[in-house]
Amino acid sequence: MKTIALYLTLVCLLFSATSCNPARRQARATFAGEPATTVILVRHAEKDYGDDPILTPEGTERARRLAEMLAKTELTAVYSSDTRRTRLTAAPTAEDHDLHTRIYDVHELGAFAHRLRQMHRGETVLVVGHSNTTPALANYLADTDTEARFSELDYGNLLVVTLPPAGAPRILRMRF
């Protein structure tokens, strides 16, 4: 009987200690009015063949669909790696939002993730990458390792990384 009473007492203390965490309450109060940062990540659309290929007709259509999906999203920036297939995927969305596509270095994803967090706090941005860099960037942004490389045959993945001012980042996996 004493063991059960001791156990219940410890459970109650644990709950009260975690629910009365002053640092957590302070963070919520401090950041309550700040919007989250949202980074929309996609792999380039279907590509042709060659060293730096353009998009196929299917890829061009997918890039247009992406622009349509994001037409009512308030984007503040569009980023692309420095290849024709990624720039062509980003172009319709950038044009629809009167934005210039900015180029990022796929070899510096950690630094790029840090810049996105700092420069676009509370904003929504689009980043177009590759089957390996897109999930890797999501992992850098969310400080996780849950996102695996995309299949080379799959162009329909869309990741939405939400970075709240307080609390854990979230990754929403979607298809388009």
PyRosetta script that sets phi, psi and omega in degrees:
from pyrosetta import init, pose_from_sequence

init()
pose = pose_from_sequence("MKTIALYLTLVCLLFSATSCNPARRQARATFAGEPATTVILVRHAEKDYGDDPILTPEGTERARRLAEMLAKTELTAVYSSDTRRTRLTAAPTAEDHDLHTRIYDVHELGAFAHRLRQMHRGETVLVVGHSNTTPALANYLADTDTEARFSELDYGNLLVVTLPPAGAPRILRMRF")
pose.set_psi(1, -41.5)
pose.set_omega(1, 179.1)
pose.set_phi(2, -64.0)
pose.set_psi(2, -33.3)
pose.set_omega(2, 179.9)
pose.set_phi(3, -65.3)
pose.set_psi(3, -42.4)
pose.set_omega(3, 179.3)
pose.set_phi(4, -65.8)
pose.set_psi(4, -43.1)
pose.set_omega(4, 179.0)
pose.set_phi(5, -63.5)
pose.set_psi(5, -40.9)
pose.set_omega(5, 178.5)
pose.set_phi(6, -64.6)
pose.set_psi(6, -43.5)
pose.set_omega(6, 178.9)
pose.set_phi(7, -61.0)
pose.set_psi(7, -47.6)
pose.set_omega(7, 178.4)
pose.set_phi(8, -62.0)
pose.set_psi(8, -38.3)
pose.set_omega(8, 177.7)
pose.set_phi(9, -63.8)
pose.set_psi(9, -43.9)
pose.set_omega(9, 179.1)
pose.set_phi(10, -64.7)
pose.set_psi(10, -40.5)
pose.set_omega(10, 178.2)
pose.set_phi(11, -63.2)
pose.set_psi(11, -44.5)
pose.set_omega(11, 178.5)
pose.set_phi(12, -62.4)
pose.set_psi(12, -41.5)
pose.set_omega(12, 177.8)
pose.set_phi(13, -63.9)
pose.set_psi(13, -41.4)
pose.set_omega(13, 179.2)
pose.set_phi(14, -62.0)
pose.set_psi(14, -47.1)
pose.set_omega(14, 178.7)
pose.set_phi(15, -62.9)
pose.set_psi(15, -42.3)
pose.set_omega(15, -178.6)
pose.set_phi(16, -69.5)
pose.set_psi(16, -34.2)
pose.set_omega(16, 179.6)
pose.set_phi(17, -68.5)
pose.set_psi(17, -39.8)
pose.set_omega(17, -178.9)
pose.set_phi(18, -77.3)
pose.set_psi(18, -31.7)
pose.set_omega(18, -178.9)
pose.set_phi(19, -79.1)
pose.set_psi(19, -19.1)
pose.set_omega(19, -179.1)
pose.set_phi(20, -104.5)
pose.set_psi(20, 23.4)
pose.set_omega(20, -178.7)
pose.set_phi(21, -65.5)
pose.set_psi(21, 108.1)
pose.set_omega(21, -176.4)
pose.set_phi(22, -65.4)
pose.set_psi(22, -32.1)
pose.set_omega(22, 179.3)
pose.set_phi(23, -65.7)
pose.set_psi(23, -41.3)
pose.set_omega(23, 178.9)
pose.set_phi(24, -64.8)
pose.set_psi(24, -44.4)
pose.set_omega(24, 178.5)
pose.set_phi(25, -62.2)
pose.set_psi(25, -41.6)
pose.set_omega(25, -180.0)
pose.set_phi(26, -64.5)
pose.set_psi(26, -42.7)
pose.set_omega(26, 179.2)
pose.set_phi(27, -63.0)
pose.set_psi(27, -43.6)
pose.set_omega(27, 178.3)
pose.set_phi(28, -62.0)
pose.set_psi(28, -42.6)
pose.set_omega(28, 180.0)
pose.set_phi(29, -66.4)
pose.set_psi(29, -41.3)
pose.set_omega(29, -177.5)
pose.set_phi(30, -66.5)
pose.set_psi(30, -42.9)
pose.set_omega(30, -172.9)
pose.set_phi(31, -102.5)
pose.set_psi(31, 9.0)
pose.set_omega(31, -173.9)
pose.set_phi(32, -57.1)
pose.set_psi(32, -37.4)
pose.set_omega(32, -176.6)
pose.set_phi(33, -90.9)
pose.set_psi(33, -7.7)
pose.set_omega(33, -177.3)
pose.set_phi(34, -81.8)
pose.set_psi(34, 135.1)
pose.set_omega(34, 177.5)
pose.set_phi(35, -76.8)
pose.set_psi(35, 158.1)
pose.set_omega(35, 176.9)
pose.set_phi(36, -76.2)
pose.set_psi(36, 157.8)
pose.set_omega(36, 171.7)
pose.set_phi(37, -92.2)
pose.set_psi(37, 134.2)
pose.set_omega(37, -179.4)
pose.set_phi(38, -123.3)
pose.set_psi(38, 126.3)
pose.set_omega(38, 178.5)
pose.set_phi(39, -118.5)
pose.set_psi(39, 116.9)
pose.set_omega(39, 179.1)
pose.set_phi(40, -95.8)
pose.set_psi(40, 122.1)
pose.set_omega(40, -175.2)
pose.set_phi(41, -117.2)
pose.set_psi(41, 129.3)
pose.set_omega(41, 175.5)
pose.set_phi(42, -136.3)
pose.set_psi(42, 152.5)
pose.set_omega(42, 170.0)
pose.set_phi(43, -82.6)
pose.set_psi(43, 153.5)
pose.set_omega(43, 175.9)
pose.set_phi(44, -56.2)
pose.set_psi(44, 158.6)
pose.set_omega(44, 179.4)
pose.set_phi(45, -76.7)
pose.set_psi(45, 177.7)
pose.set_omega(45, -177.0)
pose.set_phi(46, -52.0)
pose.set_psi(46, 133.1)
pose.set_omega(46, -174.8)
pose.set_phi(47, -113.3)
pose.set_psi(47, 158.7)
pose.set_omega(47, 174.2)
pose.set_phi(48, -82.4)
pose.set_psi(48, -163.7)
pose.set_omega(48, -179.0)
pose.set_phi(49, -104.7)
pose.set_psi(49, 160.3)
pose.set_omega(49, 176.7)
pose.set_phi(50, 121.9)
pose.set_psi(50, -177.8)
pose.set_omega(50, -176.4)
pose.set_phi(51, -69.3)
pose.set_psi(51, -44.0)
pose.set_omega(51, 178.5)
pose.set_phi(52, -135.7)
pose.set_psi(52, 73.3)
pose.set_omega(52, -170.3)
pose.set_phi(53, -72.8)
pose.set_psi(53, 158.9)
pose.set_omega(53, 171.6)
pose.set_phi(54, -88.3)
pose.set_psi(54, -178.9)
pose.set_omega(54, 177.6)
pose.set_phi(55, -82.0)
pose.set_psi(55, 149.9)
pose.set_omega(55, 170.9)
pose.set_phi(56, -75.9)
pose.set_psi(56, 171.0)
pose.set_omega(56, 174.4)
pose.set_phi(57, -56.8)
pose.set_psi(57, -37.8)
pose.set_omega(57, 176.9)
pose.set_phi(58, -64.4)
pose.set_psi(58, -38.5)
pose.set_omega(58, 178.1)
pose.set_phi(59, -66.2)
pose.set_psi(59, -40.1)
pose.set_omega(59, 177.3)
pose.set_phi(60, -62.4)
pose.set_psi(60, -40.9)
pose.set_omega(60, 177.7)
pose.set_phi(61, -65.7)
pose.set_psi(61, -40.6)
pose.set_omega(61, 178.4)
pose.set_phi(62, -63.8)
pose.set_psi(62, -39.9)
pose.set_omega(62, 178.0)
pose.set_phi(63, -62.5)
pose.set_psi(63, -38.1)
pose.set_omega(63, 176.5)
pose.set_phi(64, -66.4)
pose.set_psi(64, -40.3)
pose.set_omega(64, 178.3)
pose.set_phi(65, -62.9)
pose.set_psi(65, -39.2)
pose.set_omega(65, 177.4)
pose.set_phi(66, -60.9)
pose.set_psi(66, -45.0)
pose.set_omega(66, 178.6)
pose.set_phi(67, -60.7)
pose.set_psi(67, -41.4)
pose.set_omega(67, 178.1)
pose.set_phi(68, -64.4)
pose.set_psi(68, -42.0)
pose.set_omega(68, 178.8)
pose.set_phi(69, -60.3)
pose.set_psi(69, -37.3)
pose.set_omega(69, -174.6)
pose.set_phi(70, -98.3)
pose.set_psi(70, 9.5)
pose.set_omega(70, -175.9)
pose.set_phi(71, -57.6)
pose.set_psi(71, -36.4)
pose.set_omega(71, -177.9)
pose.set_phi(72, -101.1)
pose.set_psi(72, 11.3)
pose.set_omega(72, 176.8)
pose.set_phi(73, -91.0)
pose.set_psi(73, 133.3)
pose.set_omega(73, 179.9)
pose.set_phi(74, -82.1)
pose.set_psi(74, 84.4)
pose.set_omega(74, 178.2)
pose.set_phi(75, -81.9)
pose.set_psi(75, 140.2)
pose.set_omega(75, 175.7)
pose.set_phi(76, -107.4)
pose.set_psi(76, -13.5)
pose.set_omega(76, 179.0)
pose.set_phi(77, -159.7)
pose.set_psi(77, 151.4)
pose.set_omega(77, 173.4)
pose.set_phi(78, -128.3)
pose.set_psi(78, 128.8)
pose.set_omega(78, -179.5)
pose.set_phi(79, -118.9)
pose.set_psi(79, 149.4)
pose.set_omega(79, 177.6)
pose.set_phi(80, -145.6)
pose.set_psi(80, 149.0)
pose.set_omega(80, 169.0)
pose.set_phi(81, -70.3)
pose.set_psi(81, 171.6)
pose.set_omega(81, -173.8)
pose.set_phi(82, -92.8)
pose.set_psi(82, 60.0)
pose.set_omega(82, 172.5)
pose.set_phi(83, -129.8)
pose.set_psi(83, 156.8)
pose.set_omega(83, -178.8)
pose.set_phi(84, -64.1)
pose.set_psi(84, -40.3)
pose.set_omega(84, -176.6)
pose.set_phi(85, -64.5)
pose.set_psi(85, -36.1)
pose.set_omega(85, 179.2)
pose.set_phi(86, -77.3)
pose.set_psi(86, -40.7)
pose.set_omega(86, 178.5)
pose.set_phi(87, -63.0)
pose.set_psi(87, -39.7)
pose.set_omega(87, 178.8)
pose.set_phi(88, -69.4)
pose.set_psi(88, -30.1)
pose.set_omega(88, 175.9)
pose.set_phi(89, -70.9)
pose.set_psi(89, -39.1)
pose.set_omega(89, -178.4)
pose.set_phi(90, -76.0)
pose.set_psi(90, -28.2)
pose.set_omega(90, -170.2)
pose.set_phi(91, -55.0)
pose.set_psi(91, -50.1)
pose.set_omega(91, -177.7)
pose.set_phi(92, -60.5)
pose.set_psi(92, -39.1)
pose.set_omega(92, 179.1)
pose.set_phi(93, -68.0)
pose.set_psi(93, -44.3)
pose.set_omega(93, 179.4)
pose.set_phi(94, -61.0)
pose.set_psi(94, -45.3)
pose.set_omega(94, 179.8)
pose.set_phi(95, -61.8)
pose.set_psi(95, -43.4)
pose.set_omega(95, 179.9)
pose.set_phi(96, -62.1)
pose.set_psi(96, -26.4)
pose.set_omega(96, -179.1)
pose.set_phi(97, -103.2)
pose.set_psi(97, 9.4)
pose.set_omega(97, -177.9)
pose.set_phi(98, 53.3)
pose.set_psi(98, 44.3)
pose.set_omega(98, 179.5)
pose.set_phi(99, -117.1)
pose.set_psi(99, 152.1)
pose.set_omega(99, 173.6)
pose.set_phi(100, -91.8)
pose.set_psi(100, 133.9)
pose.set_omega(100, 177.7)
pose.set_phi(101, -74.4)
pose.set_psi(101, 125.3)
pose.set_omega(101, 179.3)
pose.set_phi(102, -95.1)
pose.set_psi(102, 140.7)
pose.set_omega(102, -178.6)
pose.set_phi(103, -94.6)
pose.set_psi(103, 136.9)
pose.set_omega(103, 175.3)
pose.set_phi(104, -122.1)
pose.set_psi(104, 159.6)
pose.set_omega(104, -177.8)
pose.set_phi(105, -92.6)
pose.set_psi(105, 116.3)
pose.set_omega(105, -178.5)
pose.set_phi(106, -67.8)
pose.set_psi(106, -14.1)
pose.set_omega(106, 180.0)
pose.set_phi(107, -88.4)
pose.set_psi(107, -3.9)
pose.set_omega(107, -178.8)
pose.set_phi(108, -126.5)
pose.set_psi(108, 49.6)
pose.set_omega(108, -174.5)
pose.set_phi(109, -64.6)
pose.set_psi(109, -36.9)
pose.set_omega(109, 178.5)
pose.set_phi(110, -62.4)
pose.set_psi(110, -46.4)
pose.set_omega(110, 179.1)
pose.set_phi(111, -66.7)
pose.set_psi(111, -38.6)
pose.set_omega(111, 178.4)
pose.set_phi(112, -63.9)
pose.set_psi(112, -43.0)
pose.set_omega(112, 177.7)
pose.set_phi(113, -59.4)
pose.set_psi(113, -42.1)
pose.set_omega(113, 178.6)
pose.set_phi(114, -62.5)
pose.set_psi(114, -44.0)
pose.set_omega(114, 179.0)
pose.set_phi(115, -63.3)
pose.set_psi(115, -41.2)
pose.set_omega(115, 178.5)
pose.set_phi(116, -60.1)
pose.set_psi(116, -43.8)
pose.set_omega(116, 179.4)
pose.set_phi(117, -61.7)
pose.set_psi(117, -40.6)
pose.set_omega(117, -176.2)
pose.set_phi(118, -79.7)
pose.set_psi(118, -46.6)
pose.set_omega(118, -172.9)
pose.set_phi(119, -78.2)
pose.set_psi(119, -24.0)
pose.set_omega(119, -173.1)
pose.set_phi(120, -122.2)
pose.set_psi(120, 33.4)
pose.set_omega(120, 179.6)
pose.set_phi(121, -57.8)
pose.set_psi(121, 124.5)
pose.set_omega(121, 178.7)
pose.set_phi(122, 78.8)
pose.set_psi(122, 7.5)
pose.set_omega(122, -177.5)
pose.set_phi(123, -113.0)
pose.set_psi(123, 176.1)
pose.set_omega(123, 176.1)
pose.set_phi(124, -121.7)
pose.set_psi(124, 129.1)
pose.set_omega(124, -179.6)
pose.set_phi(125, -131.0)
pose.set_psi(125, 156.5)
pose.set_omega(125, 175.1)
pose.set_phi(126, -110.5)
pose.set_psi(126, 135.4)
pose.set_omega(126, 175.9)
pose.set_phi(127, -128.5)
pose.set_psi(127, 123.8)
pose.set_omega(127, 178.4)
pose.set_phi(128, -105.6)
pose.set_psi(128, 127.4)
pose.set_omega(128, -177.6)
pose.set_phi(129, -138.8)
pose.set_psi(129, -140.9)
pose.set_omega(129, -171.8)
pose.set_phi(130, -128.9)
pose.set_psi(130, 176.1)
pose.set_omega(130, -177.0)
pose.set_phi(131, -61.8)
pose.set_psi(131, -26.9)
pose.set_omega(131, 178.4)
pose.set_phi(132, -98.9)
pose.set_psi(132, -36.4)
pose.set_omega(132, -174.5)
pose.set_phi(133, -79.2)
pose.set_psi(133, -30.4)
pose.set_omega(133, -178.3)
pose.set_phi(134, -64.3)
pose.set_psi(134, -53.1)
pose.set_omega(134, 176.9)
pose.set_phi(135, -66.9)
pose.set_psi(135, -32.7)
pose.set_omega(135, 178.5)
pose.set_phi(136, -64.0)
pose.set_psi(136, -41.4)
pose.set_omega(136, 178.1)
pose.set_phi(137, -65.2)
pose.set_psi(137, -39.6)
pose.set_omega(137, 176.0)
pose.set_phi(138, -58.5)
pose.set_psi(138, -42.3)
pose.set_omega(138, 178.3)
pose.set_phi(139, -63.6)
pose.set_psi(139, -42.0)
pose.set_omega(139, 177.1)
pose.set_phi(140, -62.5)
pose.set_psi(140, -45.3)
pose.set_omega(140, -177.5)
pose.set_phi(141, -64.7)
pose.set_psi(141, -41.4)
pose.set_omega(141, -176.0)
pose.set_phi(142, -93.2)
pose.set_psi(142, 0.3)
pose.set_omega(142, -179.6)
pose.set_phi(143, 54.1)
pose.set_psi(143, 55.6)
pose.set_omega(143, -178.7)
pose.set_phi(144, -143.7)
pose.set_psi(144, 179.4)
pose.set_omega(144, 173.7)
pose.set_phi(145, -134.0)
pose.set_psi(145, 27.5)
pose.set_omega(145, -173.7)
pose.set_phi(146, -80.9)
pose.set_psi(146, -22.1)
pose.set_omega(146, -174.8)
pose.set_phi(147, -91.3)
pose.set_psi(147, 119.9)
pose.set_omega(147, -179.9)
pose.set_phi(148, -93.7)
pose.set_psi(148, 159.2)
pose.set_omega(148, 177.3)
pose.set_phi(149, -53.5)
pose.set_psi(149, 141.7)
pose.set_omega(149, 177.0)
pose.set_phi(150, -76.7)
pose.set_psi(150, 154.2)
pose.set_omega(150, 174.1)
pose.set_phi(151, -64.6)
pose.set_psi(151, 143.9)
pose.set_omega(151, 177.9)
pose.set_phi(152, -64.3)
pose.set_psi(152, -19.9)
pose.set_omega(152, -177.8)
pose.set_phi(153, -95.9)
pose.set_psi(153, 0.5)
pose.set_omega(153, -173.7)
pose.set_phi(154, -114.4)
pose.set_psi(154, 119.5)
pose.set_omega(154, -178.7)
pose.set_phi(155, -113.2)
pose.set_psi(155, 4.3)
pose.set_omega(155, -171.4)
pose.set_phi(156, -100.0)
pose.set_psi(156, 9.8)
pose.set_omega(156, -179.6)
pose.set_phi(157, -79.0)
pose.set_psi(157, 140.0)
pose.set_omega(157, 175.4)
pose.set_phi(158, -139.0)
pose.set_psi(158, 123.9)
pose.set_omega(158, 179.0)
pose.set_phi(159, -111.9)
pose.set_psi(159, 133.3)
pose.set_omega(159, 175.7)
pose.set_phi(160, -114.0)
pose.set_psi(160, 111.8)
pose.set_omega(160, 179.4)
pose.set_phi(161, -99.5)
pose.set_psi(161, 120.7)
pose.set_omega(161, 179.2)
pose.set_phi(162, -107.1)
pose.set_psi(162, 124.5)
pose.set_omega(162, -178.8)
pose.set_phi(163, -114.7)
pose.set_psi(163, 93.0)
pose.set_omega(163, -179.5)
pose.set_phi(164, -71.2)
pose.set_psi(164, 154.6)
pose.set_omega(164, 179.0)
pose.set_phi(165, -62.5)
pose.set_psi(165, -27.7)
pose.set_omega(165, 176.1)
pose.set_phi(166, -139.0)
pose.set_psi(166, 137.7)
pose.set_omega(166, 179.8)
pose.set_phi(167, 106.1)
pose.set_psi(167, -179.5)
pose.set_omega(167, -174.0)
pose.set_phi(168, -81.3)
pose.set_psi(168, 141.1)
pose.set_omega(168, 173.8)
pose.set_phi(169, -65.3)
pose.set_psi(169, 156.8)
pose.set_omega(169, 178.3)
pose.set_phi(170, -130.6)
pose.set_psi(170, 147.6)
pose.set_omega(170, 176.3)
pose.set_phi(171, -121.0)
pose.set_psi(171, 121.8)
pose.set_omega(171, 177.0)
pose.set_phi(172, -104.0)
pose.set_psi(172, 124.1)
pose.set_omega(172, -180.0)
pose.set_phi(173, -97.3)
pose.set_psi(173, 125.1)
pose.set_omega(173, -178.3)
pose.set_phi(174, -132.8)
pose.set_psi(174, 173.6)
pose.set_omega(174, 176.7)
pose.set_phi(175, -127.6)
pose.set_psi(175, 147.7)
pose.set_omega(175, 173.6)
pose.set_phi(176, -143.2)
pose.dump_pdb("model.pdb")
